[in-house]
Structures are given as structure tokens and as C-alpha cells.
């Protein structure tokens, strides 16, 4: 995974390596928490197929992210992690693209994850827009 920086969206820095742990990575989403950066990423390994969401952390925004965690998603292909912290819970919303469904997992410690899809009223397929509106409302508070 690579990155560039800009102050004006006209001029950009040279491309720099952001994350490399020996496998293909896409769909990185960053969150800052307690002075640490949390990278939610999709492991795009082809053989054997992974296609799952993992986490890596760093004390620096632009590098030094460690080895990824074990997958936080289940035995299905997932992409597009969208994390949000509500109270003590981390909830990661994502696309189960092969199944044509949305999914969610939750954790209090970023280590022990449980499926949250069936427990959450706002995560029905037709409620994706409602979820995004809910996130927007939380970000404004």
C-alpha cells in the first residue's frame, strides 16, 4: 500500500511505501486512538485466498505498521472496512461482496471479535444509508 501527501490537491509529494508485510493489501482505513494509529486493511492474498479484514498498528501516521492481526472477519470474503467506536465497542462494518451482503463485527479490545450483523437493527441491507447517516451524526457530536 502506498501514499502521497498534498496541501492543495494540485501538487502532490512523491509516492511512498505505506504498508508492506509480504502480501497484497487494499482498502486501508485509518483511525487514531490514544496516540496510536490503527489500520484496518483487507488481506488480498490470492493463494491461498484470504480476502479478509485484519488490523495493524503504528505510533506514526505514515509508517512502521507492524504485522497484521489474525482475521477479524469470518469464513467469507470481506472488503471495505468501515470502523467506528461507539462507547467501549469497536464496530467494523464491511462488504461481504461474494454473498452480496453487508457484515459487521465488534470488539471491546481490538483482539476478540464477534459477529455483530444479526444483533444490530441498523445493519440490514436496506439500512446502509441509515448506518452512514448515523455515523455522520456521531461525527458531528
N, C-alpha and C positions, 0 to 999 in steps of 0.2 A: 504494500500500500504506500502511496506517495502523497506529497502535499506541496502546495505553493502558498505564499503569503502575498497580500496586497493591502494597500491603504486606500486605493481609489477605484478598484475594479477595472482599471485601464492598464496599469503597469503591474506585472507580476514578478516575483522572485524566480530564481532557477528552481526546477523541480528537485525535491529532496526525498530521500527514503524516510518513510514514517514508521512502518512496521514490517518486519521480516523475521519469521520464525521457521522458515523452511517449507511453507505450504502456501497455497493461493488463498488470498483474503479479499473479500469485498464487503460492502455495506457496513463500514465502520461508523459507529455513533459514539460520541464522547460526552461524558458527564463529569463535572468536577464535584468532589465531595470531600470535605475536611482536608483540603490541601493536596489531595491526590486526584489523578485523572483516571477515569475508568473507561476503558474502550470495550464496547460491545461490538463483536465482529462476527461475520459469517465465515466459517471454515469452508472453503470452496475446493477442498481436496477431491480429485477425480477418482483416484484408485488407491485404496478402496474408497468409495464415495462417503463423504462426511456430511456436507450440506447442513450444518447445524450452527447454533449460536454459542459462542464462547466469550470469555472475558479476559482481558489483560489490563494491568495497571502500571502506572508510572508516577513519579513525582514531578515530571516535566511534561509540559503540553506536547512538545514536538518530538519526543523520542524516549528511548530507553524503556520501552514497554517490555515486560517480562514474558515468560512462556504463558500460553493461554491455559485457562482452567479446562477441566473436562466439560463436555457439552452441557449447557443448561436446559436445552430443549430435548424432546423425546425422540422416539424412533420414527421420525418423519423428516422430510426436507423442510427447512425453515430459512427465511431470509428477512432482511429489513428490520432489524431490531429497533424498537422504539421504547426506551426505558423511561420510567417516571417513578419518583419516590413520593409515596403518599403515607404520611405518618412514619411508622417504622418499617413499612413494606416497600420493597423494590418490586415494581411490576414491569415486565418486559412484554410488550405487545409485538407480534410479528406475523408474517405471511407464511402460511403452510401452502405454498404455491402449487405443489403437485395435487394436493387434496382440494384446492380451491376453497380454502377456509382460512380464517384468522385464528391465531392462537395466542395464549398468554401463559406466562409462568410467573411465580412470585417467590420472594425470599426476604428474610429479615437481615441476613448476614452476607449476602452475595456468594454463599458457598452451598447452602442447602436449598434446593429449588423444588417447587411443587407446581403441578399443572393448575392453572387458575381459570382456564377457559370456561368450564362448566359451572363455576361458582360465581361468576361475575355477570350481573344483569346487563352491563353496558357493553359486553363483548360479543353480541350476536352479530351475524353477518350484516344485517341491515342497519346496525348501530355503529358502524365505523365512523360515520360523520359525527355522531353524538360523542364518541370517545375523543375525537380530535377537538371538538368544542369544549369538552370537559378539561382536557389538557391545557387549552388556551386560557380557560377561566382560572385554572390553578396558577398558571404562569403570571397572571395579572394580579394575583393576591399577594 
